[in-house]
Each structure stands twice: as C-alpha cells, then as structure tokens.
C-alpha cells in the first residue's frame, strides 16, 4: 500500500500510530505492552486514515457518507491483508515478447466473513481479488446464556490447508471472533494461517484474542478504548 503512504508494523521513534494513547473518551487498562506483539499490526496513522476514522465515528455522518468512507478504509485494510497471503514466483511473457518474473497468489488462499457485519468487507475484498473464495460463519448471542453461539458455518473445501483472511469490522470484546477462531481450529486450521482483518479494535479485545490465539496475525487500523460498535447497522441502514 505504498501508494497511499501508509505502512504496517512497529512505530518508529517520532512517528504516530493509532495505538498511541489519546485524550478523551473512555479509558481501559494500559495497553502499551501490546505494541511489543509481533502478531498485532496497526496501520501507521496519516491524515487520510485519521479522517476516515473520524468520519466513521461521527454521529452526524449520513449513511451514504458512512458507506463511502467505510469502503475506503475497508479497501486499505484488505490490501494489507492480501500482502500477508502466500504467493509464488511466476514468469510471464509480455505483449512485446519480454519475459517478466513476478508474483502470483497461491490458489489455497481464502477468506471467511463473520455474518452479518463481516459482509461489509467482502466487496472490498472482491474488488482486489475477485476470484478468492469466501466462507461464511454466523454467530449470534444466545438469548438464555448470553454467550456467542454458532448458527451456521460453511467453508471452502480443504479449509485446513488454506491461508485465511478472517473478516470482522469491529472488535469490541472479541467474544464473537474468539468463537469463530475456535470453529476454524476445530476444522483443523492452524493459527499461523489466519489473519484477522478488522477496522477498529479495543485494547481489551486485542488482549483477549491474542491471549487465546497467540499465533494468529491481527491487522487493524486503530486500537482505541471506544469503538463504533454500531458499524454494521449503520452500514446496512438498520440502525
């Protein structure tokens, strides 16, 4: 994503990332230690990304603007997620007859979206990689136990052999994602083959997810105590 000026990884001295403590809003436990985790990758903040995050948090944002800005941020996150998938070297011939040594995605890459909010990220993924297979998993809170419960799961064949982008736009507590990760693990998927791609995450959710699944990669644009928890409802117009 070099064309946008964003980068992924640790924060060099003097630079600013969306992990930096900010003033205002609810505070949680100190989460600076999360910076040391190699499995947490946060977009380095620039003015473009900060504007997208601001518009998506603003209660005055109209739905049409919300969808437009959400799609922009989703595209940035999906591009970074694709950067982490496996590729192989491929030599092709150009129209002028020259040989070019490039890269090609492995066929065993796929995505899994957590319904319903995860579906908002599918278009951005299809725009970048239209042939990628996408699995679905529906998780809702049980009315009696108040705990997440799996109601539906359908994955591409040989899911245990695939590199997976797990799509979920907002991590507030991490409970839904933890349930999805357990289901993938039950299907034989190794943690190191999973990239969790999300737009916003709370420190508590990051800690919960990486404590139980320390070998997955968690990719987000921002870690902040206050998340836009109604993201899916606003996107689909059901808020």
Long-range contacts (C-beta under 8 A, 24 or more apart in sequence): 1-76, 1-79, 1-80, 1-83, 4-48, 4-76, 5-46, 5-48, 6-43, 6-44, 6-46, 6-48, 6-49, 6-76, 6-80, 7-43, 7-44, 8-41, 8-42, 8-43, 8-44, 8-80, 8-83, 8-219, 9-41, 9-44, 10-35, 11-35, 11-42, 11-44, 15-44, 16-44, 16-45, 17-42, 17-43, 17-44, 17-45, 18-42, 18-43, 18-45, 18-49, 18-50, 18-53, 18-220, 18-221, 18-222, 18-223, 18-224, 19-222, 19-223, 20-45, 22-224, 25-224, 25-225, 25-226, 26-225, 26-226, 27-225, 28-202, 28-203, 28-204, 28-225, 29-203, 29-204, 31-203, 31-206, 31-207, 31-223, 34-203, 34-206, 34-207, 34-210, 34-223, 37-210, 39-210, 39-214, 39-215, 39-216, 39-217, 39-218, 40-206, 40-210, 40-218, 40-220, 40-223, 41-80, 41-217, 41-218, 41-219, 41-220, 42-220, 42-221, 42-222, 42-223, 43-76, 43-77, 43-80, 43-220, 43-221, 43-222, 45-222, 49-73, 49-76, 49-221, 52-76, 52-221, 53-200, 53-221, 53-222, 56-199, 56-228, 56-231, 57-226, 57-228, 63-234, 63-235, 63-237, 66-234, 66-235, 67-235, 70-120, 70-169, 70-199, 70-231, 70-235, 71-123, 71-124, 73-199, 73-221, 74-120, 74-121, 74-123, 74-124, 74-169, 74-199, 75-124, 75-127, 75-128, 76-221, 77-121, 77-124, 77-197, 77-198, 77-199, 77-219, 77-220, 77-221, 78-121, 78-124, 78-125, 78-127, 78-128, 78-165, 78-197, 79-128, 80-197, 80-219, 81-165, 81-195, 81-197, 81-219, 82-128, 82-129, 82-165, 84-195, 84-217, 84-219, 85-109, 85-163, 85-165, 85-195, 86-163, 105-129, 106-163, 108-158, 108-161, 108-162, 108-163, 109-162, 109-163, 109-164, 109-165, 110-134, 110-135, 110-155, 110-156, 110-159, 110-162, 110-163, 110-164, 110-165, 111-135, 111-164, 111-165, 111-166, 111-167, 112-136, 112-137, 112-155, 112-164, 112-165, 112-166, 112-167, 112-180, 112-184, 113-137, 113-167, 113-168, 114-138, 114-139, 114-166, 114-167, 114-168, 114-176, 114-177, 114-180, 115-139, 115-152, 116-232, 116-236, 117-168, 117-169, 117-170, 117-231, 117-232, 117-235, 118-167, 118-168, 118-169, 120-169, 120-231, 120-232, 120-235, 120-236, 121-167, 121-168, 121-169, 121-197, 122-167, 125-165, 125-167, 135-159, 137-180, 137-183, 139-176, 139-179, 139-180, 147-175, 148-175, 148-176, 148-178, 148-179, 149-179, 150-179, 150-183, 153-183, 155-184, 155-187, 159-184, 159-187, 159-188, 159-189, 160-187, 160-188, 160-189, 160-190, 162-189, 162-193, 163-193, 163-195, 164-189, 164-193, 164-194, 164-195, 165-195, 165-197, 166-194, 166-195, 166-196, 166-197, 167-197, 167-198, 168-196, 168-197, 168-198, 169-198, 169-199, 169-200, 169-231, 169-232, 170-198, 170-199, 170-200, 170-201, 170-227, 170-228, 170-229, 170-231, 170-232, 171-198, 171-200, 171-201, 171-202, 171-205, 171-206, 171-209, 171-220, 171-227, 172-202, 172-205, 172-227, 172-229, 173-202, 173-204, 173-205, 173-208, 174-204, 174-205, 174-206, 174-208, 174-209, 175-208, 177-205, 177-209, 178-208, 178-209, 178-212, 178-213, 181-209, 181-212, 181-213, 181-216, 185-213, 190-215, 191-215, 191-216, 192-216, 195-219, 199-231, 200-224, 200-227, 200-228, 200-231, 201-227, 202-226, 202-227
